[in-house]
Amino acid sequence: MYITEDLNELRALSDYEFDSKKVFSNYENRKDAADFTTCIEQMTNEFSTFIEDIIRVKKIFMPFVDELCDHNSYPTTQKVIDTFQCYTSIVSSGSMCMGHTVIETKKGPILCETYRFTSLGAFLYFELFKCIEEKFMPVKCRNCGRWFIMKHTTFSHYCKRLVSSNPPKTCRDNAMSHNFKEKIKSDPVWEIYNRAYKQHYARYMKKKMSKSQFAEWGDYAIELRTKAADGKLEMEEYQRLIKL
């Protein structure tokens, strides 16, 4: 037999024996044993339901959300509807009851909505579509693989969890750095801009340029970079002007 003091720690009990005839010889002991058995059965059933809900999340909710996020922008209303219709027969589980309750506060009573769920699946179903309705989206980070909630105004496939403390960097920081390096390698406009930026930054650090001059050059360089990227400025001219 095993006993747990913490949910993540199990230790074996010492072997022991007892006389069942003596222990269950009176009504009180038999009743206590029956109540204990009922309690254990209830806990086992609840835990079994919880595990089934976790498996359901893995098999249904995660693919459902992945389908919504298979793009580079927040899903449109039509996209949500189309995806929901594909999963509508299997995505919901359990039931939910909604009511109201009065909460007393220092400023007076407040009427609040209350919800009661029969399973984890029903709770997640409700929370998921509440998130989507409020323009929040669960997304799986492409760097660490963990899920995070993203607001539609700042779409990203990468979360803001810290992956290093010295210096502090997040998954999103690493992704931006990687994407920037890839852009420099593959795009001559950005490669020229990056080289010129390093040269002018070195001048600023050596105090050969003032802070205001460096900022002014920065705005000028971005303007040139935009024109070159749009094809409004020849590459040779762009390379010559950005050095000035």
ABEGO torsion letter per residue (X at the ends): XBBBABAABBBBBBBBBBBAAAAAABAAAAAAAAAAAAAAAAAAAAAAAAAAAAAAAAAAAAAAAAAAABBABBBBAAAAAAAAAAAAAAABBEBBBBBBBBBBBAAEBBBBBBBBBABAAAAAAAAAAAAAAAGBBBBBBAAAGBBBBBBAABBBABBABBABAOBBBBAAAAAAAAAAAAAAAABAAAAAAAAAAAAAAAAAAAGABBAAAAAAAAAAAAAAAAAAAAGABBAAAAAAAAAX
